[in-house]
Amino acid sequence: MPLNPLEEAGRALGRLGDRLRETAGPEGEWIADQLDRLQPQARVRQEDARSLEELQAELDSLVGLGTVKEQVHALVAFLHVQALRKQSGLSEVATSQHLVFLGNPGTGKTTIARLLAEMYRAMGLLRRGHLVEVDRAGLVGQFVGSTALKTDRVVRQALDGVLFVDEAYALAPGDDRLDFGSEAVETLLKRMEDFRERLVVIVAGYPRLMRRFLDSNPGLRSRFAREISFPDYSTHELVSIMRRFVAEHEYALETDAERTLRSILDAVPRAEGFGNARFARTLFEQALNQHAARLARAGLDSPTLAELQTLTDADLRAAARALGEEPSADEAERGLFRRRRRAP
C-alpha cells in the first residue's frame, strides 16, 4: 500500500533534519528542530513511545543478565529520584551518566543500551532517546584533521540520545605507532562536556581491553563513573535463547535435538571472544541450512507440516560440525562434542 503523501513528506523532512544535525552545526540543529515540528507523524511517534514501566518489563523479560538488570534498575531509580528532587527545588547530585559496558560479544550490551536510551527519554532526560551505534571506523579518519570532523558528525547525529561506541578499546591500540584514535577520544571527551545535558555515551568491549582503554587517557575514568559487567550466558540460558529463536521462526526442536544442543553448548569454551547469543543464533541458522539440505536429499516434493518445522538431532550435529564442533568417535553416542582442530 503506498504511503499517504503527508507521511511521505514527513519522512523526507525527518531525513533532512537528521542530515542537518549531522553536518550543519548549531544552525542546522535549530532548523532540524523546526522541521520536526512540521512532521505530521511527530505527535503520533510521541504517543506511541513506550512508557518507563513497559521498558522495564521488557528488560525483565530478557533471558539471564540478572546482575545487569539489577544495576540498570538501580541506575533508573537513582535518576528518577534525582529528577524528583529537582522538581521539588532540592539540589541534584552531580554524577556522570556515561557508562562502560564490559563483556564478551553476544551478551546483550547493544540491547541494554537501546533500552536505556528509551528509558532516558521516558524519564525526560533525553528528548529523542534514540541509539547511534558506532565503532572505530565511524570515528577515526585516515588523514590529519579528518578524525575530529568524523567524530563531531557522529556526536551531532546522537544528540538528545545515546552514542554507543562498540569495541571502544580499538581507539587506543596500545602501541607506539602513529594513530588517530587518540584524537577521536579527545574530541569525544570535549563534546561530552559541551553537550552534557543532551548526550549519553556508552563505551563497550572486552573487559581486559576496556580497562586498558580507560587507563589510556586521564579524562576517561572521570567521565565514565559507572561500569556494568555482562557475564557470559550459561548453557541453560543459551538453550532458552535458542528456544526463542526456534519459536519466533515457527520451528520446533525434537527431544533428541535439545539434548544434543545442550551437549554442544556445554563443550564450547567460555573464553574471551565466545559469541554467547551470537553463537546460538549462528548455530540456529546453520541448523536451518542442514534441515533444508536433509529434506532436499530425501527428495520430499510435498513435506508435511511437521517435517517443515522440526529440527532433528542430525540437523544440530551437522550444524555443530559446520561451526568447528566435531563429535568424538567414542563420545558421539553420548552427544559430547570437542572443538575440531583447525589446520594452522
C-alpha positions as CSV (number, residue, x, y, z in Angstrom):
1,M,0.0,0.0,0.0
2,P,1.5,3.4,-1.0
3,L,2.2,5.9,1.8
4,N,-0.1,8.8,2.3
5,P,1.5,11.9,0.7
6,L,1.7,13.6,4.1
7,E,3.5,10.7,5.5
8,E,6.0,10.7,2.6
9,A,6.6,14.4,3.2
10,G,7.1,13.8,6.9
11,R,9.6,11.0,6.3
12,A,11.5,13.3,3.9
13,L,11.6,16.1,6.5
14,G,12.8,13.7,9.1
15,R,15.7,12.5,6.9
16,L,16.6,16.1,6.1
17,G,16.5,17.1,9.8
18,D,18.8,14.1,10.7
19,R,21.2,15.2,7.9
20,L,21.3,18.8,9.1
21,R,22.0,17.6,12.7
22,E,25.0,15.6,11.4
23,T,26.6,18.2,9.2
24,A,25.4,21.8,9.7
25,G,26.3,22.7,13.3
26,P,24.1,24.6,15.7
27,E,22.3,26.4,13.0
28,G,21.4,23.1,11.4
29,E,20.2,21.8,14.7
30,W,17.8,24.7,15.0
31,I,16.4,24.2,11.5
32,A,16.1,20.5,12.2
33,D,14.0,21.2,15.3
34,Q,11.7,23.4,13.2
35,L,11.4,20.6,10.7
36,D,10.5,18.1,13.4
37,R,7.5,20.3,14.4
38,L,6.3,20.2,10.8
39,Q,6.3,16.4,10.5
40,P,2.7,15.1,10.5
41,Q,3.7,11.9,12.3
42,A,5.7,13.5,15.0
43,R,2.9,13.6,17.6
44,V,2.0,10.0,16.8
45,R,5.5,8.9,17.5
46,Q,5.4,10.6,20.9
47,E,2.1,8.9,21.7
48,D,3.4,5.6,20.6
49,A,6.6,5.9,22.6
50,R,6.8,3.3,25.3
51,S,6.4,4.1,29.0
52,L,9.1,3.5,31.6
53,E,7.0,0.7,33.0
54,E,6.8,-1.0,29.6
55,L,10.5,-0.7,29.0
56,Q,11.3,-2.1,32.5
57,A,9.0,-5.0,31.7
58,E,10.9,-5.7,28.5
59,L,14.2,-5.6,30.4
60,D,12.9,-8.1,33.0
61,S,11.8,-10.4,30.2
62,L,15.3,-10.8,28.8
63,V,17.0,-14.2,29.3
64,G,19.6,-14.2,32.0
65,L,21.5,-10.9,32.8
66,G,20.4,-10.9,36.4
67,T,23.2,-8.7,37.7
68,V,22.8,-6.4,34.7
69,K,19.1,-6.0,35.3
70,E,19.7,-5.1,39.0
71,Q,22.3,-2.4,38.0
72,V,20.0,-0.9,35.4
73,H,17.0,-0.8,37.8
74,A,19.3,0.8,40.4
75,L,20.5,3.4,37.9
76,V,17.0,4.2,36.7
77,A,15.8,4.6,40.3
78,F,18.7,6.9,41.1
79,L,18.0,9.1,38.1
80,H,14.2,9.2,38.9
81,V,14.8,10.3,42.4
82,Q,17.2,13.0,41.3
83,A,14.6,14.3,38.8
84,L,12.0,14.4,41.6
85,R,14.5,16.3,43.9
86,K,15.0,18.8,41.1
87,Q,11.2,19.2,40.7
88,S,11.0,19.8,44.4
89,G,13.6,22.5,44.4
90,L,16.3,20.4,46.0
91,S,19.9,20.1,44.8
92,E,20.9,17.3,42.5
93,V,23.9,15.1,43.0
94,A,26.2,15.8,40.1
95,T,27.1,12.5,38.6
96,S,28.2,11.3,35.2
97,Q,25.5,9.5,33.1
98,H,28.1,7.9,30.8
99,L,28.6,4.2,31.1
100,V,31.1,1.4,30.4
101,F,29.7,-2.0,29.4
102,L,32.2,-4.8,30.0
103,G,31.5,-8.2,28.4
104,N,32.2,-10.7,25.6
105,P,30.3,-10.5,22.3
106,G,26.6,-11.5,22.3
107,T,25.9,-10.8,25.9
108,G,23.2,-8.2,25.3
109,K,25.2,-5.0,25.5
110,T,23.6,-3.3,22.5
111,T,20.1,-4.4,23.6
112,I,20.5,-2.9,27.0
113,A,21.9,0.3,25.5
114,R,18.9,0.6,23.3
115,L,16.5,0.1,26.3
116,L,18.4,2.6,28.4
117,A,18.2,5.2,25.6
118,E,14.4,4.8,25.6
119,M,14.3,4.9,29.4
120,Y,16.2,8.2,29.5
121,R,13.6,9.5,27.1
122,A,10.7,8.2,29.1
123,M,12.1,9.9,32.2
124,G,12.5,13.2,30.3
125,L,16.3,13.2,30.5
126,L,16.8,12.9,26.7
127,R,14.4,14.4,24.2
128,R,14.7,11.8,21.4
129,G,16.1,8.7,23.2
130,H,17.5,7.1,20.1
131,L,20.6,5.0,19.9
132,V,23.5,5.6,17.5
133,E,25.9,2.7,17.3
134,V,29.4,3.2,16.0
135,D,32.9,1.7,16.1
136,R,36.4,2.9,15.4
137,A,35.8,3.1,11.7
138,G,32.9,5.5,12.2
139,L,35.0,7.9,14.4
140,V,38.6,7.7,13.0
141,G,39.6,9.3,9.8
142,Q,42.6,8.4,7.5
143,F,44.1,11.9,7.2
144,V,45.2,14.6,9.6
145,G,42.1,16.6,10.7
146,S,39.5,14.2,9.4
147,T,39.1,12.4,12.7
148,A,37.7,15.4,14.6
149,L,35.2,16.0,11.7
150,K,34.0,12.4,11.7
151,T,33.7,12.3,15.5
152,D,31.8,15.6,15.5
153,R,29.4,14.3,12.8
154,V,28.6,11.2,14.8
155,V,28.1,13.2,18.0
156,R,25.7,15.6,16.4
157,Q,23.8,12.6,15.0
158,A,23.5,11.2,18.5
159,L,22.5,14.4,20.3
160,D,19.4,14.0,22.5
161,G,20.1,10.3,22.6
162,V,22.8,7.7,23.3
163,L,26.0,7.2,21.5
164,F,27.1,3.5,21.8
165,V,30.8,3.0,20.9
166,D,31.4,-0.7,20.4
167,E,34.9,-2.1,20.7
168,A,36.0,1.3,22.1
169,Y,39.4,-0.2,23.1
170,A,40.3,0.0,19.4
171,L,40.6,3.8,19.8
172,A,43.7,3.2,21.9
173,P,45.8,0.4,20.2
174,G,48.4,0.4,23.0
175,D,51.5,0.6,20.8
176,D,53.8,3.4,19.6
177,R,52.6,3.7,16.0
178,L,51.0,6.9,14.7
179,D,47.3,6.5,15.3
180,F,44.4,9.0,15.1
181,G,42.3,7.1,17.7
182,S,43.6,9.4,20.5
183,E,42.2,12.4,18.5
184,A,38.8,10.7,18.4
185,V,38.9,10.2,22.2
186,E,39.9,13.8,22.8
187,T,37.2,15.1,20.6
188,L,34.6,12.8,22.2
189,L,35.6,13.9,25.7
190,K,35.2,17.6,24.7
191,R,31.8,17.0,23.1
192,M,30.7,15.0,26.1
193,E,31.3,18.1,28.2
194,D,29.9,20.6,25.6
195,F,26.7,18.6,25.4
196,R,26.5,17.1,28.9
197,E,22.7,17.8,29.0
198,R,22.0,16.3,25.6
199,L,24.3,13.3,25.2
200,V,24.9,10.0,27.0
201,V,27.9,8.0,25.8
202,I,28.3,4.2,26.4
203,V,31.6,2.6,25.6
204,A,31.7,-1.2,25.3
205,G,34.1,-4.1,24.8
206,Y,36.0,-7.0,26.2
207,P,36.7,-6.4,30.0
208,R,40.5,-6.7,29.8
209,L,40.9,-4.4,26.8
210,M,38.4,-1.9,28.1
211,R,40.2,-1.4,31.3
212,R,43.4,-0.7,29.3
213,F,41.4,1.7,27.2
214,L,40.1,3.6,30.3
215,D,43.7,3.9,31.6
216,S,44.9,5.3,28.2
217,N,43.6,8.8,28.8
218,P,43.4,10.7,32.2
219,G,39.9,12.1,31.3
220,L,38.2,8.8,30.6
221,R,37.9,7.4,34.2
222,S,36.3,10.6,35.5
223,R,33.8,10.7,32.6
224,F,32.7,7.1,32.9
225,A,31.9,6.7,36.6
226,R,29.7,3.6,36.2
227,E,30.7,0.2,34.9
228,I,28.2,-2.7,34.1
229,S,29.6,-6.2,33.6
230,F,27.8,-8.5,31.3
231,P,28.6,-12.2,32.2
232,D,28.7,-15.0,29.6
233,Y,25.4,-16.9,29.3
234,S,25.2,-20.3,30.9
235,T,24.2,-23.4,28.9
236,H,20.7,-23.3,30.4
237,E,20.3,-19.6,29.3
238,L,21.6,-20.2,25.8
239,V,19.2,-23.1,25.4
240,S,16.4,-20.7,26.4
241,I,17.7,-18.2,23.8
242,M,17.8,-20.9,21.2
243,R,14.2,-21.9,22.0
244,R,13.1,-18.2,21.4
245,F,14.8,-18.2,18.0
246,V,13.1,-21.5,17.2
247,A,9.6,-20.4,18.3
248,E,9.9,-17.0,16.7
249,H,10.5,-18.6,13.3
250,E,7.9,-21.3,13.7
251,Y,10.3,-24.3,14.1
252,A,10.4,-26.9,16.8
253,L,13.2,-29.0,18.4
254,E,12.7,-32.7,18.7
255,T,13.7,-34.1,22.1
256,D,17.0,-35.6,21.0
257,A,17.9,-32.3,19.3
258,E,17.6,-30.4,22.5
259,R,19.8,-32.9,24.3
260,T,22.4,-32.5,21.6
261,L,22.1,-28.7,21.8
262,R,22.9,-28.8,25.5
263,S,26.0,-31.0,24.8
264,I,27.2,-28.6,22.1
265,L,26.8,-25.6,24.3
266,D,28.4,-27.3,27.3
267,A,31.5,-28.1,25.2
268,V,32.1,-24.6,23.8
269,P,34.9,-22.8,25.8
270,R,33.7,-19.7,27.6
271,A,36.9,-17.8,26.9
272,E,37.3,-14.2,25.7
273,G,35.7,-14.0,22.3
274,F,33.0,-16.6,23.0
275,G,30.0,-15.4,20.9
276,N,27.2,-16.2,23.5
277,A,23.8,-15.3,22.0
278,R,25.5,-14.7,18.6
279,F,26.9,-18.3,18.7
280,A,23.4,-19.6,19.5
281,R,21.9,-17.6,16.6
282,T,24.6,-18.8,14.2
283,L,24.1,-22.4,15.3
284,F,20.4,-22.0,14.7
285,E,20.9,-20.6,11.2
286,Q,23.3,-23.4,10.4
287,A,20.7,-25.9,11.7
288,L,18.2,-24.4,9.3
289,N,20.6,-24.9,6.4
290,Q,21.1,-28.6,7.4
291,H,17.4,-29.1,7.8
292,A,16.8,-27.8,4.3
293,A,19.6,-29.9,2.9
294,R,18.2,-33.0,4.6
295,L,14.7,-32.5,3.1
296,A,16.3,-32.0,-0.3
297,R,18.3,-35.2,0.0
298,A,15.1,-37.1,1.0
299,G,13.5,-35.9,-2.3
300,L,10.4,-34.7,-0.5
301,D,8.3,-32.8,-3.0
302,S,5.5,-32.2,-0.5
303,P,6.8,-32.5,3.0
304,T,4.4,-32.5,5.9
305,L,4.0,-29.5,8.2
306,A,5.9,-31.4,10.9
307,E,8.7,-32.1,8.5
308,L,8.9,-28.4,7.6
309,Q,9.0,-27.4,11.2
310,T,11.1,-30.0,13.1
311,L,14.9,-29.6,13.6
312,T,16.4,-33.0,14.4
313,D,19.4,-34.3,16.3
314,A,21.1,-34.8,13.0
315,D,20.5,-31.2,12.0
316,L,22.1,-29.9,15.2
317,R,25.1,-32.3,14.9
318,A,25.7,-31.2,11.3
319,A,25.3,-27.5,12.2
320,A,27.9,-28.0,15.0
321,R,30.4,-29.6,12.6
322,A,29.9,-26.6,10.2
323,L,30.9,-24.3,13.1
324,G,34.0,-26.3,14.0
325,E,32.5,-28.5,16.7
326,E,33.2,-32.2,16.0
327,P,31.7,-35.2,17.9
328,S,34.4,-37.5,19.1
329,A,34.3,-41.0,17.7
330,D,34.0,-42.6,21.2
331,E,31.7,-39.9,22.5
332,A,29.2,-39.3,19.7
333,E,26.7,-41.7,21.1
334,R,26.7,-39.7,24.3
335,G,26.2,-36.4,22.5
336,L,29.5,-35.0,23.7
337,F,31.5,-32.6,21.5
338,R,35.0,-31.4,21.2
339,R,36.4,-28.5,19.2
340,R,37.7,-29.7,15.9
341,R,41.4,-29.0,15.3
342,R,41.9,-26.5,12.6
343,A,44.9,-26.5,10.2
344,P,47.5,-23.9,11.1
